[in-house]
């Protein structure tokens, strides 16, 4: 699960529970789910109370995610049957001039590389035949939140990081004075409703938001494709890009307990689906997979391109059967590995219709021995900081903590000194203190244990003037 900070007003707008009453649970049980798959009740009453927890629901057709990225306050989301779920524990209290605390949501497709079963996504926008959704929600009368879809569009069919195309938000309702990123640039009557249209540009992706005039608690058969086509016509979406993920949930600043979904469905098809006209031919398997080099923490691979009846658009790289990366080219470097360890890789090709090839032959890489302290045993870790968004006078950074040891960590501490007097204003997934320019960030209860070779992330938002220089980070683990 990958968190995606967003700004609202001055907030990053990417990565969004009052226990549902017996009456609401009874009503939800009577609602026939609109999704194609039958409801799965195995998860009924199961709660997620960790910030980055996920839960497959409705036979794996959707994934429920807690996605609390800008707070350490208690939050639980509870699956209540089929596609119904609720925010069962929450009492946030953030200012609405900054980013939200959380975006608990349901998604279908591939969210930061984690994919649901049989979603039909990704689909190239130019090949999108239909996209429809129905959503019924429960909205408490207090708090500050929005009720919004979040559609992610990327330049390639898959990505394990921040999508680089467009984020389309569809706001059914909001309260507490919150509003979308950017500014209102027009109106629309797409999908048979009246919308206020907001647009903005983040560092590496565009944002367009459709705000339902008058608000509402539910939609039935919403023509999502019509809204996507409207975004294309406004220049906010590149038709050569791919719809990879559809989410629906609640960005919460204040309160939040009692928000819920009674039923939800989302379905998308390619042009020609059901009529025999779609591309169903997968590419050939890549050949000649070779390890071209290793370090103590990485392995570099290359292979011979696959072929396809239309065109190969990219490759998925697997380590030991687990997807670890995607690339449009015929080479890839896998990082964050453990020294003196054997890894086995395969590669699959995919085309624009999402057809996936058979796996290539396997290749084995052995990483080099660690050089010097900090890399072996149970105590070694590294930390890397990336500026994920910057504006005058603010910034948002993501820090990745990687376990370089051979056993799971119990906890970690990252320290650095801001080189140009930056001042943090908020943070998430960490306990952080700043004294002068010196910063110390430590793990929270849920993310201190990092498996060997694994990683976790936390975020920092702050202000700068003059130059937003990147500091040098130090990491220690226990």
C-alpha positions, 0 to 999 in steps of 0.5 A: 500500500502506498500513501499519496499526499494531497494538498487541499487549499494549500494541500497535496490532493493524491494517496483519503470510522462511529461504528455503523448502527444496527439499523444501518447494518440491517439496511446495508444487508438488504441492499443487493450489491451492484457489482458483478460478483456475488457478495462475500460475507467472510469479511463481515465485521472484520476491522482494519485499525492500522494506518496502511492496512488493507482487506480484500472484500466481495470475493477479492473484487475490491480492496478496502484500505485504511490509508491514514497518511497524515495522522497518528490518531486512532482510526478503524474501518470495518467491512460489514458485508459485500461492498459495505463498510464503515469508518467505525473509529475516528475523531480527527481534528485537523485544520482544513487549510492543510492536507486531510488526515486520511482517505479510507476507501474502496478501490478496484484496479491497481493501486500503487502496484497492488491489484484487485482480481479481475478488475479489467484495468488498466485500460488505455483511455482511447480504448475505454468503451464504458465506465459506470459506477453506483455508490450509496453512502452514509454521511454524518451531519458533523465533521469536515470531510469530502465524499469523493471518487479518486480515479488515477491515470498513468502514462504506462499500464502499471506503476508501483509509485505515484501515477504521473498522468492525471488524478480525476476526483468526483466529489459527491458531497462535502462539509466543513468548508473543504474544497478541491485542489487548484481553482474552479475553471468551469462547469460541466453537464457531463453524465447528466449532472451539473458539476463545478470543475476545478483544475490544478497542476501538481509537480508530476501529475494533473488534477481535475475535480468534478464537484456535484452541484448541490451535493448528494449521498448516492449515485446510480449508474454514473457514467464515469466515462462521460466525465473522463471524456470531458477531462480529455476535452479540457486537456487534463487527460492524455488519451494515450494514458491508462486508467489504472485504478478507481477508488471511492472514499472519504477524505477526513479532516475533522470527525469522520466516525459514522461515514460509510458505504452501503453499496458500491460498484465500478465496472469498465470495459474496452471498446469492442468488449462483448462484441468480439472486437477487442484485443485478446491476444497476449504478447510473446514471452520475453527471452534472454533474461540476463543479470547484467550486474549486482551490488550489495543492495541491487541487481540489474537485469536485461532481456530481449523484447517480446512481440505482439499483434498490436504493440508491447507497451511494457514489462512486469518484473517479478522477484521470486514470483512477486511483482517488484517493478514495471518498465517500458524498456528492456532493462530494470534495476531492482534495489533495496536488496540484502547483501550476499543473498540469492534472488530469482527473477522472471519478466512478463510483457503486456500490451495496451489492452492489458493482455499479459504474456507468459513468464520469461525464463528465470535468471538468478542474481547473487548480491555482493557482500556488504562493505563496512558497517550499516549493511548487515545483521539485524541493525542496518537500515538506510533512509532516502528522502524524495521531494514529492511536491514543492511550491512557494513556500511549502514542500512535501517529502517522502522518506523511504526506510529500507532494512538492509539487515538479514532479520526483521527490525523492531524499530528505526530512527532517522535523523537529518539536519535541514541545510537551508533552515526548512521547518516542518509543519506536519508529518505522518507515519512517524513520530518526529521532533525538530530542534533548530535544523536538527530532525529526529524521526522514529517509527510508530507502533505499526511500522517499526517491524520491517522485514529483511530487504523490506521498506516503509515510508513516512512523510513530512510537510514543511516550509522553506525560503530561498532554497529547498536543499535536500539533507543527508539522512542517517538511519539506525535500526534495532 
